[in-house]
């Protein structure tokens, strides 16, 4: 394959780069911004995609943010690639803050006691293990136990899901409001640069044709 790595990454490299990308977070952010600016769609469509990706990053469906961002972008008629790139908002640096705000707000809205942030992430890990265990238990003689997932659903997932709606929608609206005028200005400036570049090339072509049209062999005047 053309784009296949010559040396496949190890599991340790994949995990470490998820927390700190190669080249640093600044380079990764510059790459995302560059890709968004180069998208060919109108600014409002790109901004809708960005809003969809930002909102998806606030949901507790870890590992499915790309899928959720894609569905929301299609429903909002936004740019799909912009939605996928905007999920960069959810990363190991921002997830603790997002989870803390969502859990506290959701527990308050549902009238339930909050739980410490480390317990939130450990609960997601345990729930994933329980889900895999029950999935394989269906095809074996091992017993299926849904008690742990039921407790996770009530104590963690429900407060997180309810609490993420307010900050998620607010962040998505803010992302749209901030991104739309910036993208509009960039696209206008880019069109102006392309027109200027085209005009210069056209002038060169015209001047070259005029030079070729001039007589190169001038005969002396008759005596």
C-alpha positions in Angstrom: 0.0 0.0 0.0 1.2 3.5 -0.8 0.3 5.1 2.6 1.2 2.1 4.8 3.9 2.7 7.4 7.3 1.1 6.6 7.6 0.2 10.3 4.3 -0.5 12.1 3.8 1.2 15.4 3.9 -0.8 18.5 1.0 -0.8 21.1 3.1 1.3 23.4 3.7 3.9 20.7 0.0 4.1 19.8 -0.9 4.7 23.5 1.9 7.2 24.1 1.0 9.2 20.9 -2.6 9.3 21.9 -1.5 11.3 25.0 1.3 13.2 23.3 1.4 13.3 19.5 4.6 13.1 17.6 5.8 16.7 17.2 3.7 17.9 20.1 0.1 19.2 20.5 0.9 22.5 18.9 1.9 20.8 15.6 -1.1 18.6 15.8 -3.4 21.6 16.3 -1.7 23.4 13.4 -2.3 20.4 11.2 -6.0 20.3 12.1 -6.4 24.0 11.4 -4.6 23.7 8.1 -6.8 20.9 7.0 -10.0 22.7 8.0 -8.9 25.9 6.1 -8.3 23.9 2.9 -11.7 22.3 2.8 -13.6 23.3 -0.4 -17.2 23.6 1.1 -18.8 27.0 2.0 -17.9 28.4 5.4 -21.3 27.7 6.9 -21.2 24.0 6.0 -17.7 23.7 7.4 -18.7 25.4 10.6 -21.6 23.1 11.0 -19.2 20.2 10.7 -17.0 21.7 13.3 -19.9 22.2 15.7 -20.9 18.5 15.2 -17.4 17.3 16.0 -17.1 19.5 19.0 -20.4 18.3 20.4 -19.5 14.6 19.8 -16.4 15.1 21.9 -18.5 15.9 24.9 -20.6 12.7 24.8 -19.6 9.7 26.9 -19.4 7.4 23.9 -15.7 7.0 24.0 -14.3 5.2 20.9 -17.4 6.2 18.9 -16.9 10.0 18.6 -16.0 9.7 14.9 -19.2 7.8 14.2 -21.3 10.3 16.2 -19.7 13.3 14.6 -20.4 11.8 11.2 -24.0 11.2 11.9 -24.5 14.7 13.3 -22.7 16.2 10.4 -24.9 14.4 7.9 -28.0 15.4 9.9 -26.9 19.1 10.1 -25.7 19.1 6.4 -22.2 19.9 7.6 -18.9 19.0 6.2 -18.0 15.4 7.2 -14.2 15.9 7.3 -14.5 19.0 9.4 -16.6 17.1 11.9 -14.0 14.3 12.1 -11.2 16.8 12.5 -13.1 18.8 15.2 -13.2 15.7 17.4 -9.6 16.7 18.2 -11.2 18.9 20.8 -11.7 15.7 22.8 -8.2 14.5 23.8 -6.4 13.3 26.9 -5.8 16.9 28.0 -9.5 18.0 27.8 -11.3 14.8 28.7 -10.8 15.2 32.5 -12.3 18.7 32.4 -15.2 17.6 30.2 -15.9 14.6 32.3 -15.7 16.5 35.6 -18.1 19.2 34.4 -20.5 16.8 32.8 -20.6 14.5 35.8 -21.1 17.2 38.3 -23.8 18.9 36.3 -25.6 15.7 35.4 -25.6 14.5 39.1 -27.0 17.8 40.1 -29.7 17.7 37.4 -30.7 14.2 38.4 -30.5 14.8 42.1 -27.9 12.1 42.6 -24.6 12.2 44.5 -21.5 12.9 42.5 -18.5 10.5 42.3 -14.8 11.3 42.1 -13.3 11.8 38.7 -10.8 8.8 38.9 -13.7 6.5 39.7 -15.5 7.8 36.5 -12.7 6.6 34.2 -12.2 3.4 36.1 -16.0 2.7 35.8 -15.8 3.1 32.0 -12.9 0.6 31.9 -14.7 -1.9 34.0 -17.9 -1.5 32.0 -16.0 -2.2 28.8 -14.6 -5.3 30.3 -18.0 -6.4 31.6 -19.5 -5.9 28.1 -16.8 -8.0 26.5 -17.2 -10.7 29.1 -21.0 -10.9 28.6 -20.6 -10.9 24.9 -18.3 -13.9 24.9 -20.4 -15.6 27.7 -23.3 -15.8 25.3 -21.4 -18.3 23.2 -20.0 -20.3 26.1 -21.3 -21.9 29.3 -20.1 -19.0 31.5 -22.9 -17.0 33.3 -24.0 -13.6 32.0 -24.0 -10.9 34.6 -25.5 -7.5 33.9 -25.5 -6.1 37.4 -22.2 -4.3 37.0 -23.4 -2.6 33.7 -26.7 -1.7 35.3 -24.9 0.0 38.2 -22.6 1.8 35.7 -25.6 2.9 33.6 -27.3 4.5 36.6 -24.4 5.9 38.6 -22.0 7.0 35.7 -23.4 6.9 32.2 -26.8 8.6 32.8 -25.4 11.6 34.8 -22.6 12.0 32.2 -25.0 11.8 29.3 -27.4 14.3 30.8 -24.7 16.6 32.1 -22.8 16.7 28.7 -25.8 18.2 26.8 -25.5 21.8 28.2 -21.7 22.3 27.9 -21.7 20.3 24.7 -24.3 22.4 23.0 -22.8 25.6 24.3 -19.3 24.6 23.0 -20.8 23.6 19.6 -22.6 27.0 19.3 -19.4 28.8 20.3 -17.4 26.8 17.8 -19.8 27.7 15.0 -19.9 31.4 15.9 -16.1 31.6 16.1 -15.3 29.4 13.1 -17.7 30.8 10.5 -16.4 34.4 10.2 -12.8 33.2 10.3 -13.4 30.7 7.5 -15.3 33.3 5.5 -12.4 35.7 5.8 -9.8 33.1 4.9 -11.8 31.9 1.9 -12.2 35.5 0.6 -8.5 36.2 1.1 -7.6 32.9 -0.7 -9.9 33.7 -3.6 -8.3 37.2 -3.9 -4.8 35.6 -3.9 -5.8 33.1 -6.6 -7.3 35.8 -8.7 -4.1 38.0 -8.4 -2.0 35.0 -9.2 -4.1 34.2 -12.3 -4.0 37.8 -13.4 -0.2 37.8 -13.2 0.0 34.6 -15.2 -2.4 36.0 -17.8 -0.3 39.1 -18.2 2.8 37.0 -18.7 1.1 34.9 -21.4 -0.2 38.0 -23.2 3.1 39.7 -23.2 4.8 36.6 -24.4 2.3 36.3 -27.3 2.9 40.0 -28.2 6.6 39.4 -28.3 6.2 36.4 -30.6 3.9 38.4 -32.9 6.4 41.2 -33.4 8.5 40.8 -36.7 12.0 39.5 -35.9 13.5 40.2 -39.3 13.4 43.9 -40.1 14.4 44.6 -43.8 16.3 47.8 -44.6 14.2 50.5 -46.2 14.3 50.8 -50.1 16.7 53.4 -51.4 
